[in-house]
Amino acid sequence: KNEVEQSPQNLTAQEGEFITINCSYSVGISALHWLQQHPGGGIVSLFMLSSGKKKHGRLIATINIQEKHSSLHITASHPRDSAVYICAAIRSPGEKLVFGQGTRLTINP
Amino acid sequence: NAGVTQTPKFRILKIGQSMTLQCTQDMNHNYMYWYRQDPGMGLKLIYYSVGAGITDKGEVPNGYNVSRSTTEDFPLRLELAAPSQTSVYFCASTDTSRDTEAFFGQGTRLTVV
């Protein structure tokens, strides 16, 4: 079993829908990142969370330390949101960066 | 511009050749990472460093070496390149002590023939 599990692995939705991607982890962590990778291959960091909730535009990320769970939400989804979304946890102790397998999101017009 | 600079962007190596992928960050981040991404696959951690002078193995360290003599630089060395090392390589840095996001290099597409 992977230390960081994401669901779903693939998600297709219509433009405007509310999107949720989940990430569960089984190890102690000091922080968790949500990343976005577009088909061109570049990786962009969306959020770094150690507790609570963060919001940036249409993106919201939450983390529940007790339940070892994080979610990434996209409101009013748009075709340009189509990408692979990856959660990555910084293990504690040790500080090793452990990746989920990614969620491939496709938003259709 | 602040960020992670990774070079080269593309490289073709012959089997048995060696090369160094360079990674530099100017944000004074303590954590730096190297990982690889095979076609259609997820990211796998090769090596990481939590500060100058400290390096540790990730999931797939065989065939690679790293050093972290300064906070800014974290080069990845490939010795005796093999076709199995054909991949896209990414360098990243972050600093959890300052609640900062992770920054990624643009990637190096390496082909070993």
Backbone of each chain as ProteinMPNN parsed JSONL, in Angstrom:
{"seq_chain_A": "KNEVEQSPQNLTAQEGEFITINCSYSVGISALHWLQQHPGGGIVSLFMLSSGKKKHGRLIATINIQEKHSSLHITASHPRDSAVYICAAIRSPGEKLVFGQGTRLTINP", "coords_chain_A": {"N_chain_A": [[0.854, -1.18, 0.0], [0.581, 2.188, -0.905], [2.152, 4.983, 0.683], [0.979, 7.416, 0.33], [-2.114, 8.025, -0.927], [-4.209, 8.723, -3.646], [-7.429, 9.768, -4.788], [-10.089, 10.361, -7.136], [-8.352, 8.299, -9.616], [-8.687, 9.027, -12.205], [-10.67, 11.596, -13.588], [-13.435, 12.918, -15.121], [-15.269, 15.71, -16.095], [-17.902, 18.132, -16.6], [-17.681, 21.46, -17.823], [-17.882, 23.972, -15.366], [-18.651, 22.399, -13.242], [-18.287, 21.37, -9.79], [-15.315, 20.303, -8.387], [-13.697, 17.665, -6.655], [-10.789, 16.365, -5.31], [-9.177, 13.797, -3.63], [-6.856, 13.003, -0.998], [-5.133, 10.723, 0.887], [-3.054, 9.791, 3.604], [-0.651, 7.689, 5.222], [1.353, 8.03, 6.982], [3.333, 9.934, 9.383], [3.427, 13.431, 8.873], [5.016, 16.546, 7.989], [4.179, 18.492, 6.34], [2.01, 19.075, 3.496], [1.822, 19.036, -0.006], [0.016, 20.328, -2.77], [0.11, 19.796, -6.188], [0.262, 20.78, -9.65], [0.303, 19.44, -12.861], [0.684, 20.112, -16.167], [-0.105, 19.004, -19.556], [2.203, 19.669, -21.051], [4.232, 19.165, -19.293], [5.442, 20.71, -17.264], [5.657, 21.468, -13.761], [3.681, 22.846, -11.266], [3.431, 24.345, -8.135], [0.598, 24.382, -6.132], [-0.49, 24.621, -3.54], [0.79, 24.654, -0.183], [0.302, 22.923, 2.721], [0.04, 22.764, 6.209], [-1.815, 22.724, 8.102], [-5.387, 23.169, 8.497], [-6.944, 25.25, 6.097], [-6.632, 26.534, 2.793], [-7.063, 29.056, 0.3], [-7.101, 29.93, -3.095], [-8.043, 31.87, -5.532], [-10.147, 30.05, -7.575], [-9.518, 27.706, -6.403], [-9.376, 25.515, -3.624], [-7.871, 24.207, -0.788], [-7.798, 21.741, 1.715], [-6.866, 20.343, 4.872], [-6.909, 17.657, 7.16], [-5.434, 16.881, 9.916], [-5.735, 15.002, 11.977], [-7.314, 13.013, 10.796], [-5.693, 12.336, 8.732], [-5.919, 13.266, 6.047], [-6.452, 15.011, 3.033], [-7.961, 17.42, 0.879], [-8.502, 18.669, -2.407], [-10.243, 21.209, -3.921], [-12.019, 22.406, -6.728], [-13.74, 25.101, -7.823], [-16.387, 26.07, -10.075], [-15.362, 24.805, -12.501], [-13.118, 24.738, -15.329], [-12.169, 24.191, -18.771], [-9.408, 24.767, -18.955], [-8.473, 23.921, -16.55], [-7.853, 21.32, -16.844], [-5.606, 18.818, -16.199], [-2.944, 17.005, -14.558], [-3.236, 16.339, -11.189], [-1.408, 16.34, -8.244], [-0.757, 15.062, -5.058], [1.635, 15.573, -2.539], [3.474, 14.494, 0.16], [5.422, 15.621, 2.875], [7.32, 13.653, 4.694], [7.502, 13.105, 8.216], [9.311, 12.029, 11.008], [12.277, 12.736, 8.986], [11.758, 13.936, 6.525], [11.351, 13.187, 3.881], [10.064, 13.44, 0.594], [7.032, 12.297, -0.441], [5.08, 11.003, -2.999], [1.684, 11.031, -4.178], [-0.157, 9.066, -6.581], [-1.268, 10.634, -8.481], [-3.969, 12.46, -10.044], [-5.785, 12.433, -12.902], [-7.348, 14.983, -14.422], [-9.995, 15.914, -16.482], [-11.698, 18.435, -18.037], [-14.522, 19.01, -19.753], [-15.808, 21.14, -22.362]], "CA_chain_A": [[0.0, 0.0, 0.0], [1.357, 3.421, -0.952], [2.025, 5.844, 1.854], [0.08, 8.5, -0.063], [-3.093, 7.518, -1.886], [-5.114, 9.728, -4.19], [-8.614, 9.294, -5.503], [-9.96, 9.232, -8.056], [-7.161, 8.345, -10.478], [-9.127, 9.757, -13.382], [-11.925, 12.297, -13.347], [-13.909, 13.717, -16.243], [-16.42, 16.499, -15.677], [-18.325, 19.199, -17.5], [-17.334, 22.82, -17.408], [-18.75, 24.551, -14.341], [-18.862, 21.497, -12.116], [-17.439, 21.443, -8.596], [-14.412, 19.156, -8.432], [-12.987, 17.304, -5.429], [-9.758, 15.328, -5.396], [-8.841, 13.412, -2.262], [-5.517, 12.486, -0.732], [-4.988, 10.148, 2.223], [-1.682, 9.369, 3.857], [-0.603, 6.742, 6.336], [2.558, 8.304, 7.77], [3.385, 11.272, 9.942], [3.925, 14.401, 7.91], [5.2, 17.92, 8.46], [3.441, 19.36, 5.415], [1.506, 18.402, 2.3], [1.736, 19.922, -1.16], [-0.788, 20.014, -3.955], [0.831, 20.192, -7.391], [-0.451, 20.661, -10.904], [1.184, 19.179, -13.995], [-0.018, 20.212, -17.44], [0.412, 18.07, -20.568], [3.552, 20.057, -21.451], [5.159, 18.534, -18.372], [5.884, 21.544, -16.161], [4.962, 21.243, -12.491], [3.448, 24.074, -10.518], [2.919, 24.14, -6.791], [-0.637, 25.11, -5.89], [-0.614, 24.906, -2.117], [1.472, 23.886, 0.843], [-0.559, 22.935, 3.898], [0.399, 22.008, 7.405], [-3.054, 22.646, 8.879], [-6.486, 24.035, 8.108], [-7.507, 25.459, 4.783], [-6.113, 27.658, 2.021], [-7.862, 29.349, -0.887], [-6.454, 30.769, -4.084], [-8.943, 31.943, -6.664], [-11.178, 28.997, -7.573], [-8.957, 26.513, -5.778], [-9.402, 25.45, -2.167], [-7.25, 22.996, -0.264], [-8.008, 21.538, 3.144], [-6.171, 19.198, 5.447], [-7.326, 17.23, 8.485], [-4.261, 16.166, 10.422], [-6.158, 13.848, 12.778], [-7.807, 11.968, 9.902], [-4.662, 12.105, 7.717], [-6.643, 13.405, 4.801], [-6.477, 16.342, 2.432], [-8.766, 17.527, -0.334], [-8.35, 19.821, -3.296], [-11.509, 21.516, -4.562], [-12.024, 23.411, -7.789], [-15.088, 25.607, -8.071], [-16.627, 26.586, -11.434], [-14.253, 24.239, -13.275], [-12.949, 25.252, -16.689], [-11.268, 23.297, -19.524], [-7.992, 25.018, -18.687], [-8.089, 23.212, -15.317], [-7.474, 19.959, -17.2], [-4.203, 18.599, -15.846], [-2.762, 15.993, -13.518], [-3.073, 16.94, -9.863], [-0.606, 15.423, -7.442], [-0.458, 15.456, -3.683], [2.95, 15.122, -2.114], [3.616, 14.71, 1.596], [6.771, 15.621, 3.443], [7.268, 12.764, 5.853], [8.166, 13.541, 9.433], [10.619, 12.62, 10.722], [12.982, 12.276, 7.799], [11.561, 14.983, 5.514], [11.304, 12.642, 2.523], [8.873, 13.853, -0.143], [6.361, 11.108, -0.95], [4.049, 11.438, -3.939], [0.549, 10.233, -4.607], [-0.019, 8.618, -7.97], [-1.813, 11.645, -9.381], [-5.349, 12.395, -10.544], [-5.883, 13.067, -14.227], [-8.63, 15.691, -14.51], [-10.383, 16.434, -17.796], [-12.922, 19.245, -17.992], [-15.065, 19.18, -21.107], [-16.594, 22.38, -22.522]], "C_chain_A": [[0.893, 1.234, 0.0], [1.123, 4.241, 0.303], [1.087, 7.014, 1.579], [-0.824, 7.989, -1.179], [-4.017, 8.636, -2.333], [-6.32, 9.052, -4.813], [-9.426, 10.48, -5.979], [-8.667, 9.33, -8.865], [-7.453, 9.121, -11.75], [-10.474, 10.381, -13.089], [-12.248, 13.144, -14.572], [-15.182, 14.421, -15.829], [-16.74, 17.544, -16.736], [-17.93, 20.553, -16.929], [-18.369, 23.357, -16.414], [-18.964, 23.665, -13.133], [-17.866, 21.753, -10.985], [-16.638, 20.15, -8.517], [-13.786, 18.931, -7.061], [-12.023, 16.172, -5.717], [-9.272, 15.06, -3.98], [-7.443, 12.808, -2.166], [-5.48, 11.982, 0.707], [-3.562, 9.662, 2.399], [-1.633, 8.561, 5.144], [0.594, 6.97, 7.246], [2.455, 9.687, 8.396], [3.979, 12.234, 8.934], [4.152, 15.747, 8.594], [4.449, 18.897, 7.571], [2.986, 18.539, 4.228], [1.365, 19.432, 1.187], [0.688, 19.411, -2.142], [-0.094, 20.629, -5.165], [-0.048, 20.013, -8.604], [0.564, 20.453, -12.025], [0.352, 19.176, -15.271], [0.615, 19.272, -18.457], [1.813, 18.419, -21.062], [4.622, 19.553, -20.504], [5.583, 19.374, -17.198], [5.041, 21.314, -14.922], [4.885, 22.558, -11.738], [2.908, 23.714, -9.146], [1.685, 25.003, -6.588], [-0.741, 25.55, -4.429], [0.413, 24.103, -1.328], [0.67, 24.043, 2.122], [0.105, 22.191, 5.039], [-0.799, 21.904, 8.352], [-4.123, 23.471, 8.196], [-6.813, 24.066, 6.628], [-6.807, 26.639, 4.121], [-6.954, 27.815, 0.758], [-7.058, 30.246, -1.801], [-7.318, 30.767, -5.328], [-10.036, 30.897, -6.554], [-10.711, 27.713, -6.898], [-8.984, 26.629, -4.259], [-8.748, 24.138, -1.757], [-7.476, 22.935, 1.232], [-7.186, 20.349, 3.605], [-6.71, 18.937, 6.841], [-6.225, 16.334, 9.024], [-4.662, 14.906, 11.181], [-6.598, 12.682, 11.89], [-6.817, 11.627, 8.802], [-5.272, 12.162, 6.316], [-6.594, 14.855, 4.336], [-7.343, 16.306, 1.187], [-8.403, 18.784, -1.1], [-9.691, 20.008, -4.007], [-11.292, 22.571, -5.639], [-13.466, 23.834, -7.998], [-15.18, 26.151, -9.494], [-15.531, 26.109, -12.389], [-14.303, 24.693, -14.739], [-12.034, 24.294, -17.447], [-9.787, 23.545, -19.266], [-7.528, 24.41, -17.368], [-7.666, 21.774, -15.608], [-5.968, 19.776, -17.022], [-4.143, 17.368, -14.941], [-2.493, 16.713, -12.205], [-2.441, 15.906, -8.943], [-0.522, 15.943, -6.016], [0.871, 14.824, -3.281], [3.128, 15.486, -0.648], [5.079, 14.709, 1.995], [6.709, 14.82, 4.735], [8.004, 13.372, 7.037], [8.167, 12.393, 10.428], [11.213, 12.115, 9.413], [12.89, 13.231, 6.638], [11.6, 14.47, 4.088], [9.995, 13.054, 1.875], [8.268, 12.634, -0.806], [5.164, 11.537, -1.787], [2.872, 10.474, -4.005], [0.709, 9.915, -6.086], [-0.596, 9.604, -8.969], [-3.247, 11.385, -9.77], [-5.392, 13.151, -11.868], [-7.28, 13.658, -14.37], [-8.83, 16.218, -15.925], [-11.698, 17.172, -17.646], [-13.358, 19.5, -19.429], [-15.903, 20.444, -21.206], [-18.088, 22.073, -22.585]], "O_chain_A": [[1.835, 1.332, 0.786], [0.05, 4.201, 0.905], [0.47, 7.545, 2.503], [-0.353, 7.575, -2.238], [-4.541, 9.396, -1.518], [-6.246, 7.923, -5.298], [-9.46, 11.51, -5.305], [-7.969, 10.342, -8.8], [-6.577, 9.787, -12.302], [-11.32, 9.778, -12.428], [-11.446, 13.973, -15.003], [-16.083, 13.796, -15.269], [-15.949, 17.8, -17.644], [-17.859, 20.747, -15.715], [-19.575, 23.208, -16.611], [-19.418, 24.143, -12.093], [-16.77, 22.273, -11.193], [-17.192, 19.053, -8.572], [-13.392, 19.882, -6.386], [-12.395, 15.151, -6.294], [-8.989, 15.99, -3.225], [-6.93, 12.199, -3.104], [-5.765, 12.735, 1.638], [-2.938, 9.178, 1.454], [-2.465, 8.729, 6.036], [0.828, 6.197, 8.175], [1.618, 10.503, 8.009], [4.925, 11.894, 8.222], [3.561, 16.044, 9.633], [4.121, 20.005, 7.997], [3.501, 17.45, 3.975], [0.865, 20.537, 1.394], [0.509, 18.204, -2.311], [0.245, 21.812, -5.173], [-0.98, 19.209, -8.604], [1.551, 21.181, -12.131], [-0.554, 18.36, -15.442], [1.733, 18.796, -18.258], [2.549, 17.517, -21.462], [5.798, 19.513, -20.865], [6.05, 18.822, -16.202], [3.854, 21.002, -15.017], [5.872, 23.279, -11.591], [2.021, 22.869, -9.023], [1.713, 26.208, -6.839], [-1.042, 26.707, -4.133], [0.845, 23.028, -1.743], [0.391, 25.161, 2.556], [0.665, 21.112, 4.848], [-0.797, 21.1, 9.284], [-3.818, 24.368, 7.41], [-6.942, 23.022, 5.989], [-6.438, 27.611, 4.779], [-7.483, 26.843, 0.22], [-6.416, 31.198, -1.357], [-7.334, 29.798, -6.087], [-10.767, 30.854, -5.564], [-11.458, 26.736, -6.841], [-8.668, 27.671, -3.685], [-9.045, 23.084, -2.32], [-7.362, 23.941, 1.933], [-6.854, 19.462, 2.818], [-6.941, 19.868, 7.613], [-6.104, 15.173, 8.633], [-4.017, 13.866, 11.051], [-6.303, 11.522, 12.178], [-7.07, 10.717, 8.013], [-5.151, 11.228, 5.523], [-6.683, 15.79, 5.132], [-7.443, 15.276, 0.521], [-8.048, 19.813, -0.525], [-10.209, 19.076, -4.623], [-10.495, 23.496, -5.482], [-14.32, 23.006, -8.317], [-14.194, 26.63, -10.053], [-14.851, 26.924, -13.012], [-15.363, 24.985, -15.293], [-11.195, 23.64, -16.827], [-8.988, 22.612, -19.351], [-6.33, 24.381, -17.088], [-7.173, 21.083, -14.716], [-5.166, 20.492, -17.621], [-5.168, 16.774, -14.609], [-1.629, 17.586, -12.126], [-2.877, 14.757, -8.873], [-0.25, 17.123, -5.792], [1.176, 13.688, -3.645], [2.955, 16.641, -0.259], [5.87, 13.898, 1.514], [6.125, 15.25, 5.73], [9.006, 14.068, 6.871], [7.107, 11.819, 10.679], [10.698, 11.172, 8.811], [13.825, 13.34, 5.845], [11.857, 15.245, 3.167], [8.942, 13.028, 2.512], [8.909, 12.0, -1.644], [4.337, 12.334, -1.344], [3.041, 9.259, -3.9], [1.603, 10.435, -6.754], [-0.433, 9.43, -10.177], [-3.693, 10.239, -9.822], [-5.079, 14.339, -11.94], [-8.271, 12.93, -14.433], [-7.957, 16.876, -16.491], [-12.691, 16.608, -17.185], [-12.644, 20.127, -20.211], [-16.621, 20.795, -20.27], [-18.902, 22.987, -22.718]]}, "seq_chain_B": "NAGVTQTPKFRILKIGQSMTLQCTQDMNHNYMYWYRQDPGMGLKLIYYSVGAGITDKGEVPNGYNVSRSTTEDFPLRLELAAPSQTSVYFCASTDTSRDTEAFFGQGTRLTVV", "coords_chain_B": {"N_chain_B": [[15.232, 36.18, -11.889], [13.58, 34.8, -9.075], [13.711, 31.394, -8.098], [13.854, 27.933, -9.19], [16.503, 26.782, -11.021], [17.243, 24.65, -13.586], [19.398, 22.664, -15.418], [20.732, 20.631, -18.145], [17.987, 21.295, -20.525], [17.407, 19.342, -22.357], [18.92, 16.225, -23.25], [20.931, 13.861, -24.88], [22.375, 10.807, -24.281], [24.95, 8.393, -24.702], [25.036, 4.888, -24.035], [26.752, 4.108, -21.1], [28.043, 6.53, -20.89], [28.619, 9.494, -18.857], [27.029, 12.095, -16.91], [26.179, 15.31, -15.515], [23.383, 16.684, -13.988], [22.357, 19.901, -13.412], [21.196, 21.85, -10.646], [19.931, 24.688, -9.22], [18.932, 26.908, -6.664], [17.655, 30.057, -5.572], [16.436, 30.863, -3.268], [17.087, 30.336, -0.735], [16.179, 27.935, 0.308], [15.877, 25.102, 2.446], [15.305, 22.428, 1.876], [15.862, 20.197, -0.768], [15.193, 18.358, -3.767], [15.482, 15.56, -5.985], [13.798, 14.043, -8.622], [12.402, 11.558, -10.823], [10.451, 11.094, -13.766], [8.881, 8.742, -15.503], [7.56, 7.961, -18.796], [4.108, 8.525, -18.832], [3.874, 7.892, -16.187], [4.013, 8.27, -12.56], [5.745, 10.522, -10.28], [8.956, 9.745, -9.084], [11.041, 9.604, -6.294], [14.466, 10.317, -6.251], [16.877, 11.228, -4.917], [17.302, 13.215, -1.966], [17.718, 16.246, -0.015], [18.131, 17.753, 3.118], [19.506, 19.897, 3.88], [22.58, 21.796, 3.559], [25.347, 19.705, 3.078], [24.034, 17.392, 3.761], [22.596, 14.492, 2.567], [20.189, 12.15, 1.309], [18.936, 8.913, 0.346], [16.293, 8.309, -1.996], [13.445, 6.688, -3.413], [14.489, 5.477, -5.749], [17.492, 5.307, -6.034], [19.649, 4.031, -7.282], [22.362, 4.08, -9.498], [22.747, 6.751, -9.523], [24.192, 9.75, -8.141], [24.515, 12.318, -5.654], [25.307, 15.603, -4.399], [25.573, 18.076, -1.851], [26.946, 20.692, -1.371], [26.565, 23.364, -0.979], [23.889, 25.556, 0.11], [22.481, 26.434, -2.098], [22.951, 24.777, -4.358], [22.364, 21.625, -5.93], [23.455, 19.193, -7.421], [22.884, 16.434, -9.681], [24.33, 13.419, -10.398], [24.885, 11.211, -13.028], [26.275, 8.154, -13.483], [27.783, 5.986, -15.794], [25.62, 5.681, -17.828], [22.455, 4.159, -18.504], [19.928, 2.608, -20.606], [17.602, 2.376, -19.055], [17.565, 4.643, -17.602], [16.479, 6.6, -19.095], [14.329, 9.232, -19.061], [12.275, 11.874, -17.644], [13.638, 14.372, -15.717], [13.236, 16.07, -12.669], [13.984, 18.783, -10.583], [13.467, 20.067, -7.308], [12.62, 22.466, -4.768], [12.0, 23.425, -1.368], [10.822, 24.863, 1.736], [9.84, 24.088, 4.66], [9.932, 25.298, 7.1], [9.281, 27.882, 6.732], [6.751, 27.874, 5.804], [6.321, 27.643, 3.035], [5.586, 27.24, -0.471], [6.395, 24.566, -2.786], [8.957, 24.74, -5.218], [9.642, 24.13, -8.626], [12.043, 22.959, -10.994], [12.265, 23.268, -14.606], [12.516, 20.848, -15.754], [14.397, 18.091, -17.134], [14.809, 16.447, -20.066], [15.952, 13.369, -20.636], [17.566, 11.108, -22.746], [18.808, 7.913, -23.182], [20.821, 6.156, -25.293]], "CA_chain_B": [[13.983, 35.818, -11.242], [13.725, 33.795, -8.052], [13.145, 30.114, -8.467], [14.75, 26.81, -9.373], [17.079, 26.712, -12.351], [17.669, 23.282, -13.853], [19.985, 22.534, -16.756], [20.139, 21.169, -19.381], [16.592, 20.944, -20.759], [17.391, 18.107, -23.134], [20.245, 15.628, -23.419], [21.009, 12.486, -25.356], [23.606, 10.162, -23.84], [25.192, 7.024, -25.124], [25.199, 3.937, -22.932], [28.063, 4.138, -20.478], [28.507, 7.896, -20.655], [28.229, 10.119, -17.585], [26.684, 13.508, -17.01], [25.654, 15.943, -14.304], [22.263, 17.606, -14.104], [22.555, 20.982, -12.451], [20.005, 22.439, -10.031], [20.274, 25.823, -8.349], [17.806, 27.735, -6.211], [18.133, 31.289, -4.948], [15.438, 31.238, -2.275], [17.621, 29.897, 0.557], [15.411, 26.806, 0.805], [16.723, 24.065, 3.022], [15.024, 21.118, 1.292], [15.933, 20.053, -2.218], [14.822, 17.011, -4.172], [15.551, 15.139, -7.376], [12.962, 12.9, -8.929], [12.268, 11.234, -12.223], [9.101, 10.753, -14.21], [8.875, 7.939, -16.721], [6.376, 8.28, -19.607], [2.807, 8.077, -18.345], [3.97, 7.426, -14.81], [4.125, 9.298, -11.539], [7.068, 11.001, -9.884], [9.676, 8.887, -8.136], [12.119, 10.341, -5.634], [15.786, 9.71, -6.448], [17.651, 11.663, -3.762], [16.872, 14.478, -1.405], [18.65, 16.865, 0.932], [17.434, 18.652, 4.044], [20.376, 21.028, 4.152], [23.938, 21.659, 3.045], [26.135, 18.638, 3.675], [23.181, 16.254, 4.128], [21.819, 13.91, 1.469], [19.59, 10.855, 1.613], [18.374, 8.206, -0.794], [14.855, 8.199, -2.154], [12.954, 5.378, -3.843], [15.204, 4.89, -6.883], [18.794, 5.982, -6.066], [20.716, 3.282, -7.949], [22.852, 4.656, -10.747], [22.832, 8.203, -9.354], [24.831, 10.311, -6.952], [24.257, 13.742, -5.452], [26.08, 16.304, -3.375], [24.947, 19.357, -1.443], [28.037, 21.429, -0.712], [26.032, 24.676, -0.624], [22.427, 25.585, 0.186], [21.889, 26.761, -3.393], [23.189, 23.833, -5.442], [22.099, 20.209, -5.649], [23.639, 18.499, -8.695], [22.619, 14.996, -9.768], [25.324, 12.797, -11.258], [24.615, 9.888, -13.591], [27.484, 7.437, -13.874], [27.533, 4.803, -16.626], [24.212, 5.785, -18.199], [21.788, 2.965, -19.026], [18.629, 2.946, -21.205], [16.573, 2.468, -18.014], [17.588, 5.998, -17.033], [15.726, 7.488, -19.983], [13.239, 9.742, -18.251], [12.305, 13.318, -17.416], [14.132, 14.616, -14.366], [12.828, 17.339, -12.075], [14.55, 19.224, -9.316], [12.521, 20.902, -6.576], [13.076, 22.951, -3.459], [10.99, 23.995, -0.496], [11.304, 25.167, 3.075], [8.639, 24.005, 5.482], [10.028, 26.162, 8.272], [8.721, 29.187, 6.388], [5.408, 27.672, 5.271], [6.385, 28.058, 1.653], [5.278, 26.216, -1.451], [7.529, 23.947, -3.462], [9.288, 25.282, -6.526], [10.181, 23.084, -9.47], [12.718, 23.271, -12.234], [11.448, 23.01, -15.791], [12.683, 19.46, -16.177], [15.426, 17.683, -18.097], [14.41, 15.242, -20.79], [17.167, 12.612, -20.911], [17.437, 9.875, -23.512], [20.036, 7.123, -23.222], [20.711, 5.271, -26.463]], "C_chain_B": [[14.233, 34.706, -10.218], [13.101, 32.506, -8.528], [14.204, 29.043, -8.537], [15.209, 26.771, -10.826], [17.699, 25.34, -12.55], [18.209, 23.224, -15.273], [20.653, 21.176, -16.905], [18.66, 20.819, -19.485], [16.469, 19.615, -21.492], [18.82, 17.561, -23.198], [20.059, 14.211, -23.944], [22.37, 11.929, -24.959], [23.732, 8.796, -24.493], [25.357, 6.147, -23.888], [26.636, 4.001, -22.414], [28.635, 5.523, -20.245], [28.017, 8.395, -19.298], [27.823, 11.562, -17.831], [26.193, 13.995, -15.647], [24.51, 16.864, -14.658], [22.423, 18.645, -12.993], [21.222, 21.499, -11.924], [20.449, 23.507, -9.048], [19.006, 26.561, -7.952], [18.353, 28.925, -5.43], [17.185, 31.785, -3.866], [15.87, 30.832, -0.86], [16.767, 28.784, 1.179], [16.336, 25.753, 1.384], [16.502, 22.705, 2.349], [15.139, 21.161, -0.228], [15.76, 18.586, -2.581], [15.138, 16.791, -5.66], [14.588, 13.975, -7.561], [12.875, 12.715, -10.432], [10.825, 10.853, -12.531], [9.204, 10.015, -15.54], [7.581, 8.203, -17.488], [5.099, 7.685, -19.047], [2.784, 7.646, -16.894], [4.062, 8.606, -13.844], [5.571, 9.638, -11.23], [7.696, 10.054, -8.874], [10.888, 9.638, -7.592], [13.436, 9.606, -5.787], [16.657, 9.966, -5.219], [17.032, 12.951, -3.227], [17.881, 14.97, -0.379], [17.864, 17.825, 1.821], [18.314, 19.823, 4.457], [21.764, 20.762, 3.608], [24.686, 20.581, 3.814], [25.364, 17.387, 4.008], [22.43, 15.763, 2.899], [21.301, 12.543, 1.892], [18.981, 10.245, 0.367], [16.856, 8.269, -0.775], [14.478, 6.791, -2.569], [13.883, 4.685, -4.838], [16.602, 5.497, -7.018], [19.867, 5.288, -6.911], [21.071, 3.896, -9.292], [23.039, 6.159, -10.689], [23.64, 8.548, -8.113], [24.509, 11.793, -6.866], [25.259, 14.295, -4.444], [25.352, 17.59, -3.042], [25.996, 20.136, -0.643], [27.587, 22.83, -0.316], [24.508, 24.579, -0.513], [21.8, 25.708, -1.194], [21.91, 25.612, -4.405], [22.971, 22.383, -5.022], [22.229, 19.433, -6.955], [23.382, 17.003, -8.587], [23.566, 14.407, -10.796], [24.85, 11.432, -11.711], [25.947, 9.282, -14.03], [27.071, 6.232, -14.709], [26.057, 4.718, -17.031], [23.702, 4.493, -18.839], [20.449, 3.374, -19.634], [17.508, 3.098, -20.175], [16.536, 3.853, -17.36], [16.984, 7.035, -17.976], [14.463, 7.928, -19.252], [13.255, 11.268, -18.294], [12.658, 13.535, -15.953], [13.72, 16.01, -13.912], [13.576, 17.566, -10.77], [13.523, 20.123, -8.628], [13.146, 21.372, -5.279], [11.893, 23.494, -2.679], [11.602, 24.24, 0.875], [10.108, 25.181, 4.002], [8.727, 24.904, 6.708], [9.441, 27.529, 8.0], [7.359, 29.049, 5.702], [5.34, 28.087, 3.805], [6.035, 26.905, 0.722], [6.555, 25.64, -2.05], [7.722, 24.589, -4.831], [10.001, 24.21, -7.335], [10.974, 23.667, -10.626], [11.857, 22.861, -13.411], [11.603, 21.598, -16.332], [13.809, 19.275, -17.174], [14.961, 16.393, -18.743], [15.671, 14.52, -21.241], [16.832, 11.333, -21.663], [18.791, 9.185, -23.548], [19.892, 6.091, -24.334], [21.942, 4.362, -26.598]], "O_chain_B": [[15.007, 33.783, -10.473], [12.108, 32.503, -9.256], [15.309, 29.206, -8.02], [14.39, 26.731, -11.745], [18.567, 24.919, -11.786], [17.559, 23.679, -16.215], [21.102, 20.606, -15.911], [18.132, 20.118, -18.622], [15.527, 18.856, -21.263], [19.792, 18.317, -23.2], [19.169, 13.474, -23.52], [23.402, 12.523, -25.273], [22.736, 8.137, -24.793], [25.77, 6.62, -22.829], [27.597, 3.956, -23.182], [29.598, 5.683, -19.495], [27.131, 7.805, -18.679], [28.216, 12.174, -18.825], [25.845, 13.21, -14.765], [24.644, 17.727, -15.526], [22.599, 18.318, -11.819], [20.241, 21.578, -12.663], [21.25, 23.247, -8.15], [18.126, 26.809, -8.776], [19.362, 28.827, -4.731], [17.134, 32.981, -3.577], [15.103, 30.971, 0.093], [16.641, 28.692, 2.4], [17.439, 25.534, 0.882], [17.437, 21.909, 2.265], [14.586, 22.044, -0.883], [16.125, 17.692, -1.818], [15.069, 17.714, -6.472], [14.563, 13.041, -6.76], [13.23, 13.603, -11.207], [10.09, 10.361, -11.675], [9.567, 10.594, -16.564], [6.595, 8.629, -16.888], [5.018, 6.479, -18.815], [1.789, 7.097, -16.421], [4.172, 9.764, -14.247], [6.497, 9.107, -11.842], [7.044, 9.618, -7.925], [11.658, 10.23, -8.348], [13.526, 8.414, -5.492], [17.116, 9.029, -4.566], [16.336, 13.673, -3.941], [18.765, 14.236, 0.063], [17.042, 18.605, 1.342], [17.918, 20.644, 5.285], [22.088, 19.633, 3.238], [24.663, 20.548, 5.045], [25.944, 16.412, 4.486], [21.709, 16.531, 2.261], [21.902, 11.868, 2.727], [18.563, 10.953, -0.55], [16.219, 8.28, 0.279], [15.1, 5.818, -2.141], [14.053, 3.467, -4.792], [16.881, 6.147, -8.025], [20.89, 5.898, -7.222], [20.201, 4.191, -10.112], [23.44, 6.78, -11.673], [23.756, 7.76, -7.175], [24.261, 12.445, -7.881], [25.951, 13.555, -3.745], [24.604, 18.124, -3.861], [25.935, 20.223, 0.584], [28.167, 23.427, 0.591], [23.911, 23.616, -0.995], [20.726, 25.162, -1.446], [20.994, 25.484, -5.217], [23.338, 21.97, -3.922], [21.217, 19.051, -7.543], [23.625, 16.386, -7.55], [23.597, 14.854, -11.943], [24.461, 10.596, -10.896], [26.653, 9.854, -14.861], [26.115, 5.535, -14.368], [25.342, 3.8, -16.627], [24.407, 3.831, -19.601], [19.879, 4.387, -19.225], [16.568, 3.862, -20.393], [15.586, 4.188, -16.651], [16.986, 8.227, -17.668], [13.632, 7.102, -18.872], [14.136, 11.874, -18.904], [12.045, 12.948, -15.061], [13.834, 16.987, -14.652], [13.767, 16.65, -9.97], [12.793, 20.857, -9.295], [14.078, 20.758, -4.759], [10.912, 23.961, -3.256], [12.747, 23.872, 1.137], [9.429, 26.201, 4.113], [7.7, 25.241, 7.297], [9.131, 28.266, 8.936], [6.871, 30.0, 5.092], [4.42, 28.79, 3.388], [6.172, 25.737, 1.086], [7.649, 26.165, -1.844], [6.755, 24.936, -5.509], [10.847, 23.479, -6.819], [10.635, 24.718, -11.168], [10.84, 22.187, -13.242], [10.9, 21.201, -17.262], [14.134, 20.173, -17.95], [14.746, 15.383, -18.073], [16.381, 14.999, -22.126], [15.94, 10.578, -21.275], [19.8, 9.796, -23.902], [18.977, 5.267, -24.327], [22.016, 3.557, -27.526]]}, "name": "protein", "num_of_chains": 2, "seq": "KNEVEQSPQNLTAQEGEFITINCSYSVGISALHWLQQHPGGGIVSLFMLSSGKKKHGRLIATINIQEKHSSLHITASHPRDSAVYICAAIRSPGEKLVFGQGTRLTINPNAGVTQTPKFRILKIGQSMTLQCTQDMNHNYMYWYRQDPGMGLKLIYYSVGAGITDKGEVPNGYNVSRSTTEDFPLRLELAAPSQTSVYFCASTDTSRDTEAFFGQGTRLTVV"}
